[in-house]
Amino acid sequence: MIAAHADYRREDFVFQRTQSLAMRALEWENRLKPLKPWAPNFVANLAFSIFA
């Protein structure tokens, strides 16, 4: 039988509150634009394919 054990604390997996707030306030570099909803694009493409 082979076993391994490591001492992990809960703090190793959870952000500290101060770190989380500081990260939330930072500006993102090279931030992607939000995705557009598909419904208006679908309607526009459908109208274009019908009337073009």
C-alpha positions in Angstrom: 0.0 0.0 0.0 1.4 3.4 -1.0 0.1 6.5 0.6 1.1 10.2 0.7 0.1 12.9 3.1 0.7 16.6 3.1 -0.2 19.2 5.7 -2.6 21.6 4.0 -4.4 24.3 5.9 -7.7 26.0 4.9 -5.8 29.3 4.4 -3.8 27.6 1.5 -7.0 27.4 -0.6 -8.9 30.6 0.4 -8.0 34.2 -0.4 -7.7 36.5 2.5 -10.4 39.2 2.5 -7.9 42.0 2.1 -6.2 40.4 -0.9 -9.6 39.7 -2.5 -10.7 43.3 -2.2 -7.4 44.6 -3.5 -7.5 42.3 -6.5 -11.1 43.3 -7.3 -10.1 47.0 -7.4 -7.3 46.5 -9.8 -7.7 47.3 -13.5 -7.2 44.3 -15.8 -4.5 44.4 -18.4 -5.7 43.4 -21.9 -9.2 42.9 -20.7 -11.4 41.1 -23.2 -14.6 42.9 -24.2 -17.8 41.1 -22.9 -19.5 38.7 -25.2 -22.5 40.0 -27.1 -25.8 38.2 -26.7 -26.5 35.8 -29.6 -30.2 36.7 -30.1 -29.7 40.2 -31.8 -27.0 38.7 -34.0 -29.2 35.8 -34.9 -32.1 38.1 -35.9 -29.8 40.3 -37.9 -28.2 37.3 -39.7 -31.7 35.9 -40.4 -33.0 39.2 -41.8 -29.8 39.5 -43.9 -30.1 36.0 -45.3 -33.8 36.5 -46.2 -33.6 40.0 -47.7 -30.1 39.9 -49.3 
